């Protein structure tokens, strides 16, 4: 079945319809004892990675680090671009775009 820009659509199994980006926060060296963690405590830094998805043809590559919460959006954008993901704007986003 042809869709936007004549790209063919295909069946997706349950659980593979969505594209998933995983955000992971580092917890090392917060607890005073090696190998221990303090529950619900993490650094404001970590990695962003894509999850594998056969239906979308996504094979995860190396995680992309971020060093501040302000970097998270840019890291997510880079990971999506690097994996060839194309985002479409929804109704609520349309107010930010010109029809010119």
Backbone atoms as SQL, in Angstrom:
CREATE TABLE atoms (id INTEGER PRIMARY KEY, chain TEXT, resi INTEGER, resn TEXT, atom TEXT, x REAL, y REAL, z REAL);
INSERT INTO atoms VALUES
  (1, 'A', 1, 'UNK', 'N', 0.839, -1.173, 0.000),
  (2, 'A', 1, 'UNK', 'CA', 0.000, 0.000, 0.000),
  (3, 'A', 1, 'UNK', 'C', 0.890, 1.244, 0.000),
  (4, 'A', 2, 'UNK', 'N', 0.667, 2.159, -0.927),
  (5, 'A', 2, 'UNK', 'CA', 1.468, 3.377, -1.025),
  (6, 'A', 2, 'UNK', 'C', 0.975, 4.410, -0.011),
  (7, 'A', 3, 'UNK', 'N', 1.912, 5.139, 0.557),
  (8, 'A', 3, 'UNK', 'CA', 1.580, 6.191, 1.524),
  (9, 'A', 3, 'UNK', 'C', 2.311, 7.468, 1.130),
  (10, 'A', 4, 'UNK', 'N', 2.513, 8.339, 2.074),
  (11, 'A', 4, 'UNK', 'CA', 3.160, 9.632, 1.851),
  (12, 'A', 4, 'UNK', 'C', 4.440, 9.470, 1.030),
  (13, 'A', 5, 'UNK', 'N', 4.557, 10.263, -0.022),
  (14, 'A', 5, 'UNK', 'CA', 5.730, 10.262, -0.910),
  (15, 'A', 5, 'UNK', 'C', 5.996, 8.900, -1.545),
  (16, 'A', 6, 'UNK', 'N', 4.956, 8.101, -1.739),
  (17, 'A', 6, 'UNK', 'CA', 5.046, 6.796, -2.401),
  (18, 'A', 6, 'UNK', 'C', 5.956, 5.796, -1.684),
  (19, 'A', 7, 'UNK', 'N', 6.093, 5.930, -0.378),
  (20, 'A', 7, 'UNK', 'CA', 6.836, 4.946, 0.410),
  (21, 'A', 7, 'UNK', 'C', 5.856, 3.843, 0.758),
  (22, 'A', 8, 'UNK', 'N', 6.247, 2.598, 0.578),
  (23, 'A', 8, 'UNK', 'CA', 5.348, 1.488, 0.848),
  (24, 'A', 8, 'UNK', 'C', 5.191, 1.262, 2.344),
  (25, 'A', 9, 'UNK', 'N', 3.944, 1.046, 2.758),
  (26, 'A', 9, 'UNK', 'CA', 3.685, 0.712, 4.158),
  (27, 'A', 9, 'UNK', 'C', 3.730, -0.796, 4.296),
  (28, 'A', 10, 'UNK', 'N', 3.875, -1.268, 5.531),
  (29, 'A', 10, 'UNK', 'CA', 3.907, -2.716, 5.759),
  (30, 'A', 10, 'UNK', 'C', 3.301, -3.040, 7.102),
  (31, 'A', 11, 'UNK', 'N', 2.991, -4.309, 7.298),
  (32, 'A', 11, 'UNK', 'CA', 2.410, -4.779, 8.554),
  (33, 'A', 11, 'UNK', 'C', 3.423, -4.638, 9.680),
  (34, 'A', 12, 'UNK', 'N', 2.929, -4.308, 10.865),
  (35, 'A', 12, 'UNK', 'CA', 3.782, -4.230, 12.055),
  (36, 'A', 12, 'UNK', 'C', 3.153, -5.096, 13.134),
  (37, 'A', 13, 'UNK', 'N', 3.982, -5.923, 13.752),
  (38, 'A', 13, 'UNK', 'CA', 3.513, -6.766, 14.849),
  (39, 'A', 13, 'UNK', 'C', 3.159, -5.895, 16.051),
  (40, 'A', 14, 'UNK', 'N', 2.322, -6.449, 16.922),
  (41, 'A', 14, 'UNK', 'CA', 2.005, -5.765, 18.172),
  (42, 'A', 14, 'UNK', 'C', 3.307, -5.527, 18.928),
  (43, 'A', 15, 'UNK', 'N', 3.497, -4.327, 19.425),
  (44, 'A', 15, 'UNK', 'CA', 4.715, -3.995, 20.141),
  (45, 'A', 15, 'UNK', 'C', 5.796, -3.405, 19.247),
  (46, 'A', 16, 'UNK', 'N', 5.583, -3.421, 17.914),
  (47, 'A', 16, 'UNK', 'CA', 6.556, -2.852, 16.984),
  (48, 'A', 16, 'UNK', 'C', 5.967, -1.715, 16.167),
  (49, 'A', 17, 'UNK', 'N', 4.809, -1.213, 16.567),
  (50, 'A', 17, 'UNK', 'CA', 4.179, -0.122, 15.826),
  (51, 'A', 17, 'UNK', 'C', 4.793, 1.225, 16.191),
  (52, 'A', 18, 'UNK', 'N', 5.252, 1.359, 17.408),
  (53, 'A', 18, 'UNK', 'CA', 5.831, 2.622, 17.864),
  (54, 'A', 18, 'UNK', 'C', 7.345, 2.579, 17.729),
  (55, 'A', 19, 'UNK', 'N', 7.933, 3.750, 17.564),
  (56, 'A', 19, 'UNK', 'CA', 9.382, 3.892, 17.565),
  (57, 'A', 19, 'UNK', 'C', 9.767, 4.341, 18.965),
  (58, 'A', 20, 'UNK', 'N', 10.729, 3.642, 19.548),
  (59, 'A', 20, 'UNK', 'CA', 11.084, 3.892, 20.937),
  (60, 'A', 20, 'UNK', 'C', 12.499, 4.431, 21.061),
  (61, 'A', 21, 'UNK', 'N', 12.625, 5.512, 21.816),
  (62, 'A', 21, 'UNK', 'CA', 13.915, 6.095, 22.172),
  (63, 'A', 21, 'UNK', 'C', 14.074, 5.905, 23.668),
  (64, 'A', 22, 'UNK', 'N', 15.213, 5.372, 24.075),
  (65, 'A', 22, 'UNK', 'CA', 15.434, 5.120, 25.499),
  (66, 'A', 22, 'UNK', 'C', 16.396, 6.163, 26.057),
  (67, 'A', 23, 'UNK', 'N', 16.028, 6.709, 27.211),
  (68, 'A', 23, 'UNK', 'CA', 16.820, 7.695, 27.918),
  (69, 'A', 23, 'UNK', 'C', 17.308, 7.030, 29.197),
  (70, 'A', 24, 'UNK', 'N', 18.631, 6.993, 29.395),
  (71, 'A', 24, 'UNK', 'CA', 19.196, 6.339, 30.573),
  (72, 'A', 24, 'UNK', 'C', 20.079, 7.327, 31.329),
  (73, 'A', 25, 'UNK', 'N', 19.895, 7.396, 32.640),
  (74, 'A', 25, 'UNK', 'CA', 20.672, 8.305, 33.485),
  (75, 'A', 25, 'UNK', 'C', 21.725, 7.518, 34.254),
  (76, 'A', 26, 'UNK', 'N', 22.918, 8.077, 34.346),
  (77, 'A', 26, 'UNK', 'CA', 23.997, 7.430, 35.079),
  (78, 'A', 26, 'UNK', 'C', 23.761, 7.536, 36.579),
  (79, 'A', 27, 'UNK', 'N', 24.118, 6.469, 37.304),
  (80, 'A', 27, 'UNK', 'CA', 23.963, 6.444, 38.764),
  (81, 'A', 27, 'UNK', 'C', 25.272, 6.100, 39.464),
  (82, 'A', 28, 'UNK', 'N', 26.350, 5.970, 38.703),
  (83, 'A', 28, 'UNK', 'CA', 27.635, 5.578, 39.293),
  (84, 'A', 28, 'UNK', 'C', 28.177, 6.654, 40.233),
  (85, 'A', 29, 'UNK', 'N', 28.867, 6.208, 41.256),
  (86, 'A', 29, 'UNK', 'CA', 29.584, 7.073, 42.209),
  (87, 'A', 29, 'UNK', 'C', 28.699, 8.041, 42.987),
  (88, 'A', 30, 'UNK', 'N', 27.409, 7.782, 43.091),
  (89, 'A', 30, 'UNK', 'CA', 26.560, 8.615, 43.950),
  (90, 'A', 30, 'UNK', 'C', 26.560, 8.033, 45.361),
  (91, 'A', 31, 'UNK', 'N', 26.422, 6.712, 45.459),
  (92, 'A', 31, 'UNK', 'CA', 26.474, 6.049, 46.769),
  (93, 'A', 31, 'UNK', 'C', 27.923, 6.020, 47.246),
  (94, 'A', 32, 'UNK', 'N', 28.125, 6.027, 48.547),
  (95, 'A', 32, 'UNK', 'CA', 29.483, 6.054, 49.106),
  (96, 'A', 32, 'UNK', 'C', 30.189, 4.701, 49.000),
  (97, 'A', 33, 'UNK', 'N', 29.426, 3.617, 48.775),
  (98, 'A', 33, 'UNK', 'CA', 30.024, 2.286, 48.669),
  (99, 'A', 33, 'UNK', 'C', 29.989, 1.811, 47.224),
  (100, 'A', 34, 'UNK', 'N', 31.098, 1.248, 46.723),
  (101, 'A', 34, 'UNK', 'CA', 31.122, 0.732, 45.344),
  (102, 'A', 34, 'UNK', 'C', 30.075, -0.361, 45.124),
  (103, 'A', 35, 'UNK', 'N', 29.434, -0.345, 43.967),
  (104, 'A', 35, 'UNK', 'CA', 28.442, -1.357, 43.638),
  (105, 'A', 35, 'UNK', 'C', 27.069, -1.108, 44.235),
  (106, 'A', 36, 'UNK', 'N', 26.913, -0.048, 44.981),
  (107, 'A', 36, 'UNK', 'CA', 25.627, 0.287, 45.596),
  (108, 'A', 36, 'UNK', 'C', 25.025, 1.503, 44.893),
  (109, 'A', 37, 'UNK', 'N', 23.717, 1.653, 45.021),
  (110, 'A', 37, 'UNK', 'CA', 23.022, 2.836, 44.497),
  (111, 'A', 37, 'UNK', 'C', 22.174, 3.441, 45.596),
  (112, 'A', 38, 'UNK', 'N', 21.855, 4.698, 45.439),
  (113, 'A', 38, 'UNK', 'CA', 20.890, 5.348, 46.309),
  (114, 'A', 38, 'UNK', 'C', 19.594, 5.380, 45.505),
  (115, 'A', 39, 'UNK', 'N', 18.547, 4.686, 45.951),
  (116, 'A', 39, 'UNK', 'CA', 17.314, 4.603, 45.167),
  (117, 'A', 39, 'UNK', 'C', 16.787, 5.971, 44.739),
  (118, 'A', 40, 'UNK', 'N', 16.395, 6.047, 43.483),
  (119, 'A', 40, 'UNK', 'CA', 15.802, 7.238, 42.869),
  (120, 'A', 40, 'UNK', 'C', 16.750, 8.423, 42.776),
  (121, 'A', 41, 'UNK', 'N', 18.059, 8.180, 42.802),
  (122, 'A', 41, 'UNK', 'CA', 19.052, 9.243, 42.633),
  (123, 'A', 41, 'UNK', 'C', 19.878, 8.927, 41.390),
  (124, 'A', 42, 'UNK', 'N', 20.123, 9.959, 40.566),
  (125, 'A', 42, 'UNK', 'CA', 20.932, 9.796, 39.362),
  (126, 'A', 42, 'UNK', 'C', 21.566, 11.127, 39.009),
  (127, 'A', 43, 'UNK', 'N', 22.598, 11.061, 38.174),
  (128, 'A', 43, 'UNK', 'CA', 23.213, 12.269, 37.646),
  (129, 'A', 43, 'UNK', 'C', 22.298, 12.874, 36.595),
  (130, 'A', 44, 'UNK', 'N', 22.442, 14.158, 36.333),
  (131, 'A', 44, 'UNK', 'CA', 21.681, 14.834, 35.277),
  (132, 'A', 44, 'UNK', 'C', 22.424, 14.648, 33.955),
  (133, 'A', 45, 'UNK', 'N', 22.877, 13.431, 33.708),
  (134, 'A', 45, 'UNK', 'CA', 23.628, 13.079, 32.505),
  (135, 'A', 45, 'UNK', 'C', 23.414, 11.599, 32.240),
  (136, 'A', 46, 'UNK', 'N', 23.662, 11.178, 31.021),
  (137, 'A', 46, 'UNK', 'CA', 23.488, 9.773, 30.676),
  (138, 'A', 46, 'UNK', 'C', 23.588, 9.567, 29.174),
  (139, 'A', 47, 'UNK', 'N', 22.749, 8.678, 28.640),
  (140, 'A', 47, 'UNK', 'CA', 22.784, 8.373, 27.210),
  (141, 'A', 47, 'UNK', 'C', 21.368, 8.261, 26.642),
  (142, 'A', 48, 'UNK', 'N', 21.273, 8.529, 25.331),
  (143, 'A', 48, 'UNK', 'CA', 20.040, 8.341, 24.568),
  (144, 'A', 48, 'UNK', 'C', 20.340, 7.262, 23.540),
  (145, 'A', 49, 'UNK', 'N', 19.418, 6.303, 23.375),
  (146, 'A', 49, 'UNK', 'CA', 19.619, 5.264, 22.371),
  (147, 'A', 49, 'UNK', 'C', 18.289, 4.864, 21.764),
  (148, 'A', 50, 'UNK', 'N', 18.335, 4.338, 20.556),
  (149, 'A', 50, 'UNK', 'CA', 17.149, 3.804, 19.889),
  (150, 'A', 50, 'UNK', 'C', 16.971, 2.357, 20.318),
  (151, 'A', 51, 'UNK', 'N', 15.743, 1.929, 20.405),
  (152, 'A', 51, 'UNK', 'CA', 15.442, 0.525, 20.662),
  (153, 'A', 51, 'UNK', 'C', 15.275, -0.191, 19.322),
  (154, 'A', 52, 'UNK', 'N', 15.665, -1.440, 19.268),
  (155, 'A', 52, 'UNK', 'CA', 15.537, -2.250, 18.058),
  (156, 'A', 52, 'UNK', 'C', 14.057, -2.371, 17.680),
  (157, 'A', 53, 'UNK', 'N', 13.763, -2.272, 16.367),
  (158, 'A', 53, 'UNK', 'CA', 12.398, -2.427, 15.883),
  (159, 'A', 53, 'UNK', 'C', 12.443, -2.967, 14.467),
  (160, 'A', 54, 'UNK', 'N', 12.139, -4.267, 14.309),
  (161, 'A', 54, 'UNK', 'CA', 12.208, -4.914, 12.999),
  (162, 'A', 54, 'UNK', 'C', 11.236, -4.307, 12.000),
  (163, 'A', 55, 'UNK', 'N', 10.025, -3.990, 12.440),
  (164, 'A', 55, 'UNK', 'CA', 9.009, -3.456, 11.529),
  (165, 'A', 55, 'UNK', 'C', 9.458, -2.144, 10.892),
  (166, 'A', 56, 'UNK', 'N', 10.174, -1.326, 11.645),
  (167, 'A', 56, 'UNK', 'CA', 10.646, -0.043, 11.146),
  (168, 'A', 56, 'UNK', 'C', 12.065, -0.128, 10.591),
  (169, 'A', 57, 'UNK', 'N', 12.690, -1.294, 10.680),
  (170, 'A', 57, 'UNK', 'CA', 14.047, -1.461, 10.176),
  (171, 'A', 57, 'UNK', 'C', 15.087, -0.728, 11.007),
  (172, 'A', 58, 'UNK', 'N', 14.846, -0.633, 12.303),
  (173, 'A', 58, 'UNK', 'CA', 15.770, 0.090, 13.183),
  (174, 'A', 58, 'UNK', 'C', 16.683, -0.893, 13.901),
  (175, 'A', 59, 'UNK', 'N', 17.975, -0.729, 13.654),
  (176, 'A', 59, 'UNK', 'CA', 19.018, -1.460, 14.362),
  (177, 'A', 59, 'UNK', 'C', 19.765, -0.430, 15.194),
  (178, 'A', 60, 'UNK', 'N', 19.748, -0.535, 16.510),
  (179, 'A', 60, 'UNK', 'CA', 20.383, 0.487, 17.336),
  (180, 'A', 60, 'UNK', 'C', 21.887, 0.583, 17.100),
  (181, 'A', 61, 'UNK', 'N', 22.388, 1.795, 17.134),
  (182, 'A', 61, 'UNK', 'CA', 23.830, 2.009, 17.079),
  (183, 'A', 61, 'UNK', 'C', 24.289, 2.415, 18.478),
  (184, 'A', 62, 'UNK', 'N', 25.506, 2.886, 18.585),
  (185, 'A', 62, 'UNK', 'CA', 26.058, 3.252, 19.899),
  (186, 'A', 62, 'UNK', 'C', 25.204, 4.341, 20.553),
  (187, 'A', 63, 'UNK', 'N', 24.992, 4.258, 21.865),
  (188, 'A', 63, 'UNK', 'CA', 24.239, 5.297, 22.570),
  (189, 'A', 63, 'UNK', 'C', 24.944, 6.647, 22.457),
  (190, 'A', 64, 'UNK', 'N', 24.158, 7.716, 22.453),
  (191, 'A', 64, 'UNK', 'CA', 24.701, 9.071, 22.362),
  (192, 'A', 64, 'UNK', 'C', 24.633, 9.725, 23.746),
  (193, 'A', 65, 'UNK', 'N', 25.776, 10.123, 24.294),
  (194, 'A', 65, 'UNK', 'CA', 25.759, 10.715, 25.638),
  (195, 'A', 65, 'UNK', 'C', 25.207, 12.138, 25.654),
  (196, 'A', 66, 'UNK', 'N', 24.636, 12.515, 26.795),
  (197, 'A', 66, 'UNK', 'CA', 24.254, 13.897, 27.072),
  (198, 'A', 66, 'UNK', 'C', 24.829, 14.235, 28.449),
  (199, 'A', 67, 'UNK', 'N', 25.157, 15.510, 28.652),
  (200, 'A', 67, 'UNK', 'CA', 25.833, 15.900, 29.886),
  (201, 'A', 67, 'UNK', 'C', 25.042, 16.897, 30.717),
  (202, 'A', 68, 'UNK', 'N', 23.827, 17.219, 30.250),
  (203, 'A', 68, 'UNK', 'CA', 22.956, 18.155, 30.947),
  (204, 'A', 68, 'UNK', 'C', 21.541, 17.896, 30.471),
  (205, 'A', 69, 'UNK', 'N', 20.555, 18.199, 31.284),
  (206, 'A', 69, 'UNK', 'CA', 19.169, 18.045, 30.839),
  (207, 'A', 69, 'UNK', 'C', 18.877, 18.946, 29.646),
  (208, 'A', 70, 'UNK', 'N', 19.619, 20.034, 29.515),
  (209, 'A', 70, 'UNK', 'CA', 19.442, 20.921, 28.367),
  (210, 'A', 70, 'UNK', 'C', 19.922, 20.260, 27.067),
  (211, 'A', 71, 'UNK', 'N', 20.762, 19.241, 27.173),
  (212, 'A', 71, 'UNK', 'CA', 21.274, 18.526, 25.993),
  (213, 'A', 71, 'UNK', 'C', 20.352, 17.399, 25.521),
  (214, 'A', 72, 'UNK', 'N', 19.377, 17.010, 26.334),
  (215, 'A', 72, 'UNK', 'CA', 18.553, 15.836, 26.020),
  (216, 'A', 72, 'UNK', 'C', 17.817, 15.986, 24.695),
  (217, 'A', 73, 'UNK', 'N', 17.170, 17.125, 24.465),
  (218, 'A', 73, 'UNK', 'CA', 16.430, 17.329, 23.224),
  (219, 'A', 73, 'UNK', 'C', 17.321, 17.215, 22.002),
  (220, 'A', 74, 'UNK', 'N', 18.497, 17.827, 22.058),
  (221, 'A', 74, 'UNK', 'CA', 19.435, 17.761, 20.935),
  (222, 'A', 74, 'UNK', 'C', 19.928, 16.334, 20.721),
  (223, 'A', 75, 'UNK', 'N', 20.172, 15.602, 21.810),
  (224, 'A', 75, 'UNK', 'CA', 20.635, 14.219, 21.695),
  (225, 'A', 75, 'UNK', 'C', 19.549, 13.337, 21.077),
  (226, 'A', 76, 'UNK', 'N', 18.300, 13.525, 21.493),
  (227, 'A', 76, 'UNK', 'CA', 17.190, 12.756, 20.908),
  (228, 'A', 76, 'UNK', 'C', 17.074, 13.064, 19.421),
  (229, 'A', 77, 'UNK', 'N', 17.137, 14.345, 19.069),
  (230, 'A', 77, 'UNK', 'CA', 17.050, 14.724, 17.659),
  (231, 'A', 77, 'UNK', 'C', 18.158, 14.074, 16.839),
  (232, 'A', 78, 'UNK', 'N', 19.386, 14.093, 17.335),
  (233, 'A', 78, 'UNK', 'CA', 20.507, 13.500, 16.599),
  (234, 'A', 78, 'UNK', 'C', 20.325, 11.996, 16.432),
  (235, 'A', 79, 'UNK', 'N', 19.885, 11.307, 17.481),
  (236, 'A', 79, 'UNK', 'CA', 19.669, 9.855, 17.403),
  (237, 'A', 79, 'UNK', 'C', 18.587, 9.537, 16.367),
  (238, 'A', 80, 'UNK', 'N', 17.490, 10.299, 16.361),
  (239, 'A', 80, 'UNK', 'CA', 16.426, 10.075, 15.372),
  (240, 'A', 80, 'UNK', 'C', 16.944, 10.296, 13.956),
  (241, 'A', 81, 'UNK', 'N', 17.673, 11.369, 13.733),
  (242, 'A', 81, 'UNK', 'CA', 18.226, 11.661, 12.401),
  (243, 'A', 81, 'UNK', 'C', 19.209, 10.572, 11.985),
  (244, 'A', 82, 'UNK', 'N', 20.101, 10.182, 12.887),
  (245, 'A', 82, 'UNK', 'CA', 21.098, 9.152, 12.575),
  (246, 'A', 82, 'UNK', 'C', 20.464, 7.816, 12.184),
  (247, 'A', 83, 'UNK', 'N', 19.258, 7.552, 12.694),
  (248, 'A', 83, 'UNK', 'CA', 18.562, 6.307, 12.373),
  (249, 'A', 83, 'UNK', 'C', 17.561, 6.484, 11.233),
  (250, 'A', 84, 'UNK', 'N', 17.534, 7.665, 10.618),
  (251, 'A', 84, 'UNK', 'CA', 16.679, 7.905, 9.459),
  (252, 'A', 84, 'UNK', 'C', 15.205, 8.051, 9.769),
  (253, 'A', 85, 'UNK', 'N', 14.875, 8.403, 11.003),
  (254, 'A', 85, 'UNK', 'CA', 13.478, 8.557, 11.396),
  (255, 'A', 85, 'UNK', 'C', 12.973, 9.926, 10.926),
  (256, 'A', 86, 'UNK', 'N', 11.815, 9.933, 10.271),
  (257, 'A', 86, 'UNK', 'CA', 11.193, 11.168, 9.788),
  (258, 'A', 86, 'UNK', 'C', 9.976, 11.444, 10.663),
  (259, 'A', 87, 'UNK', 'N', 9.941, 12.611, 11.294),
  (260, 'A', 87, 'UNK', 'CA', 8.815, 12.971, 12.152),
  (261, 'A', 87, 'UNK', 'C', 7.824, 13.830, 11.371),
  (262, 'A', 88, 'UNK', 'N', 6.546, 13.615, 11.616),
  (263, 'A', 88, 'UNK', 'CA', 5.461, 14.388, 11.000),
  (264, 'A', 88, 'UNK', 'C', 4.796, 15.201, 12.100),
  (265, 'A', 89, 'UNK', 'N', 4.480, 16.448, 11.810),
  (266, 'A', 89, 'UNK', 'CA', 3.865, 17.293, 12.831),
  (267, 'A', 89, 'UNK', 'C', 2.383, 16.967, 12.983),
  (268, 'A', 90, 'UNK', 'N', 1.920, 16.972, 14.219),
  (269, 'A', 90, 'UNK', 'CA', 0.508, 16.742, 14.515),
  (270, 'A', 90, 'UNK', 'C', -0.257, 18.049, 14.509),
  (271, 'A', 91, 'UNK', 'N', -1.542, 17.968, 14.803),
  (272, 'A', 91, 'UNK', 'CA', -2.397, 19.164, 14.791),
  (273, 'A', 91, 'UNK', 'C', -1.892, 20.270, 15.707),
  (274, 'A', 92, 'UNK', 'N', -1.475, 19.911, 16.913),
  (275, 'A', 92, 'UNK', 'CA', -1.038, 20.932, 17.866),
  (276, 'A', 92, 'UNK', 'C', 0.245, 21.625, 17.420),
  (277, 'A', 93, 'UNK', 'N', 1.069, 20.950, 16.638),
  (278, 'A', 93, 'UNK', 'CA', 2.310, 21.554, 16.152),
  (279, 'A', 93, 'UNK', 'C', 2.079, 22.456, 14.941),
  (280, 'A', 94, 'UNK', 'N', 0.967, 22.297, 14.256),
  (281, 'A', 94, 'UNK', 'CA', 0.711, 23.054, 13.031),
  (282, 'A', 94, 'UNK', 'C', 0.740, 24.562, 13.262),
  (283, 'A', 95, 'UNK', 'N', 0.417, 25.014, 14.457),
  (284, 'A', 95, 'UNK', 'CA', 0.395, 26.458, 14.736),
  (285, 'A', 95, 'UNK', 'C', 1.782, 27.087, 14.635),
  (286, 'A', 96, 'UNK', 'N', 2.837, 26.259, 14.653),
  (287, 'A', 96, 'UNK', 'CA', 4.201, 26.768, 14.569),
  (288, 'A', 96, 'UNK', 'C', 4.715, 26.855, 13.136),
  (289, 'A', 97, 'UNK', 'N', 3.940, 26.369, 12.169),
  (290, 'A', 97, 'UNK', 'CA', 4.395, 26.308, 10.787),
  (291, 'A', 97, 'UNK', 'C', 3.609, 27.258, 9.908),
  (292, 'A', 98, 'UNK', 'N', 4.264, 27.773, 8.901),
  (293, 'A', 98, 'UNK', 'CA', 3.641, 28.668, 7.938),
  (294, 'A', 98, 'UNK', 'C', 3.083, 27.850, 6.772),
  (295, 'A', 99, 'UNK', 'N', 1.976, 28.308, 6.179),
  (296, 'A', 99, 'UNK', 'CA', 1.408, 27.643, 5.000),
  (297, 'A', 99, 'UNK', 'C', 1.942, 28.245, 3.714),
  (298, 'A', 100, 'UNK', 'N', 2.925, 29.107, 3.806),
  (299, 'A', 100, 'UNK', 'CA', 3.475, 29.770, 2.614),
  (300, 'A', 100, 'UNK', 'C', 4.303, 28.829, 1.806);
